[in-house]
């Protein structure tokens, strides 16, 4: 079995290749040829945490893998990330486990890559201003990924902690060809933004309809079992797209409060979810229909994303003879 650590993943995983590969994977998921059952979790109530299992198979990519991921929100502000994961990749022909990978870096990259895919499919082609809500790992990866699919010239960074927002803005300024600045509030970051990427652990919405500019594309990837990132009015008025209707509308630990709560409260029905990304990729449904339309991609994360990313990393590692081989038997 090949063992690949975080530094290997960060070196080997090509973001452009991943964004491109996720398009067919999303189409396969919608068509039913890929397999990604709803995640299940063992909860740790005294720490408000859980460990979830996420197996996925994408035949067109030759990708079969399963991820174990933990979410422990009390790790925030410590040396440990709130999300930690490992992935085992299997040979889809024999079921043999072939690689053990750090899943934390893959989760960060594949989440941002699919958000970038949503921007490619839904954001205005002339989108130049990105509002980055949150200051953690996902905020960093989203800034890098979204700049690859749209001509971003300005990034506003907002978070609960102004010092962290300023620090991230400084970090991204040196890494990206864009004017990156901290914003004092979420509302100010969103004012005039063409794309908003919410990557928080918010209890109360950080995206509110009055703060959005006509034509904005909203990306929401944050997860808090007790909260949500996007308000009812935004959800109700937006063209809503997801990775998988089944996953997004499933109960804890798979689904999204951003959609489940307005459905529960009668603000929208389940039918308000317009499309899966796979339908946009295949062309069975059109995306944005007007320059002023608000679009929303609500991500919950699906295992085909991890499987495809892991397959790309393992292939690159084999090609470059990177990683450590261990014998299980």
Secondary structure in CASP SS format (residue, H / E / C, confidence):
PFRMAT SS
TARGET T0000
AUTHOR 0000-0000-0000
METHOD secondary structure of the structure
MODEL  1
X C 1.00
X E 1.00
X E 1.00
X E 1.00
X C 1.00
X H 1.00
X H 1.00
X H 1.00
X H 1.00
X H 1.00
X H 1.00
X H 1.00
X C 1.00
X C 1.00
X H 1.00
X H 1.00
X H 1.00
X H 1.00
X H 1.00
X H 1.00
X H 1.00
X H 1.00
X H 1.00
X H 1.00
X H 1.00
X H 1.00
X H 1.00
X H 1.00
X H 1.00
X H 1.00
X H 1.00
X C 1.00
X C 1.00
X C 1.00
X E 1.00
X C 1.00
X C 1.00
X C 1.00
X C 1.00
X E 1.00
X E 1.00
X E 1.00
X E 1.00
X E 1.00
X H 1.00
X H 1.00
X H 1.00
X C 1.00
X E 1.00
X E 1.00
X E 1.00
X E 1.00
X E 1.00
X E 1.00
X E 1.00
X E 1.00
X E 1.00
X E 1.00
X H 1.00
X H 1.00
X H 1.00
X C 1.00
X E 1.00
X E 1.00
X E 1.00
X E 1.00
X E 1.00
X E 1.00
X E 1.00
X E 1.00
X E 1.00
X E 1.00
X H 1.00
X H 1.00
X H 1.00
X C 1.00
X C 1.00
X C 1.00
X C 1.00
X C 1.00
X C 1.00
X C 1.00
X E 1.00
X E 1.00
X E 1.00
X E 1.00
X E 1.00
X E 1.00
X E 1.00
X E 1.00
X C 1.00
X C 1.00
X C 1.00
X C 1.00
X C 1.00
X C 1.00
X E 1.00
X E 1.00
X E 1.00
X E 1.00
X E 1.00
X E 1.00
X H 1.00
X H 1.00
X H 1.00
X H 1.00
X H 1.00
X H 1.00
X H 1.00
X H 1.00
X H 1.00
X H 1.00
X H 1.00
X H 1.00
X H 1.00
X H 1.00
X H 1.00
X H 1.00
X H 1.00
X H 1.00
X H 1.00
X H 1.00
X C 1.00
X C 1.00
X C 1.00
X C 1.00
X C 1.00
X C 1.00
X E 1.00
X E 1.00
X E 1.00
X E 1.00
X E 1.00
X C 1.00
X C 1.00
X C 1.00
X H 1.00
X H 1.00
X H 1.00
X H 1.00
X H 1.00
X H 1.00
X H 1.00
X H 1.00
X H 1.00
X H 1.00
X C 1.00
X C 1.00
X C 1.00
X C 1.00
X C 1.00
X C 1.00
X C 1.00
X E 1.00
X E 1.00
X E 1.00
X E 1.00
X E 1.00
X C 1.00
X C 1.00
X C 1.00
X H 1.00
X H 1.00
X H 1.00
X H 1.00
X H 1.00
X H 1.00
X H 1.00
X H 1.00
X H 1.00
X H 1.00
X H 1.00
X H 1.00
X H 1.00
X H 1.00
X C 1.00
X C 1.00
X C 1.00
X E 1.00
X E 1.00
X E 1.00
X E 1.00
X C 1.00
X C 1.00
X C 1.00
X H 1.00
X H 1.00
X H 1.00
X H 1.00
X H 1.00
X C 1.00
X C 1.00
X C 1.00
X C 1.00
X E 1.00
X E 1.00
X E 1.00
X E 1.00
X C 1.00
X C 1.00
X C 1.00
X C 1.00
X C 1.00
X C 1.00
X C 1.00
X C 1.00
X E 1.00
X C 1.00
X H 1.00
X H 1.00
X H 1.00
X C 1.00
X C 1.00
X C 1.00
X C 1.00
X C 1.00
X E 1.00
X E 1.00
X E 1.00
X E 1.00
X C 1.00
X C 1.00
X C 1.00
X C 1.00
X C 1.00
X C 1.00
X C 1.00
X C 1.00
X C 1.00
X E 1.00
X C 1.00
X H 1.00
X H 1.00
X H 1.00
X H 1.00
X H 1.00
X H 1.00
X C 1.00
X E 1.00
X E 1.00
X E 1.00
X E 1.00
X C 1.00
X C 1.00
X H 1.00
X H 1.00
X H 1.00
X H 1.00
X C 1.00
X C 1.00
X C 1.00
X C 1.00
X C 1.00
X C 1.00
X C 1.00
X C 1.00
X H 1.00
X H 1.00
X H 1.00
X H 1.00
X H 1.00
X H 1.00
X H 1.00
X H 1.00
X C 1.00
X C 1.00
X C 1.00
X C 1.00
X C 1.00
X H 1.00
X H 1.00
X H 1.00
X E 1.00
X E 1.00
X E 1.00
X E 1.00
X H 1.00
X H 1.00
X H 1.00
X H 1.00
X H 1.00
X H 1.00
X C 1.00
X C 1.00
X C 1.00
X C 1.00
X C 1.00
X C 1.00
X C 1.00
X C 1.00
X C 1.00
X C 1.00
X C 1.00
X C 1.00
X E 1.00
X E 1.00
X E 1.00
X E 1.00
X C 1.00
X C 1.00
X C 1.00
X C 1.00
X H 1.00
X H 1.00
X H 1.00
X H 1.00
X H 1.00
X H 1.00
X H 1.00
X H 1.00
X H 1.00
X H 1.00
X H 1.00
X H 1.00
X H 1.00
X H 1.00
X H 1.00
X H 1.00
X H 1.00
X H 1.00
X C 1.00
X C 1.00
X C 1.00
X E 1.00
X E 1.00
X C 1.00
X C 1.00
X C 1.00
X C 1.00
END
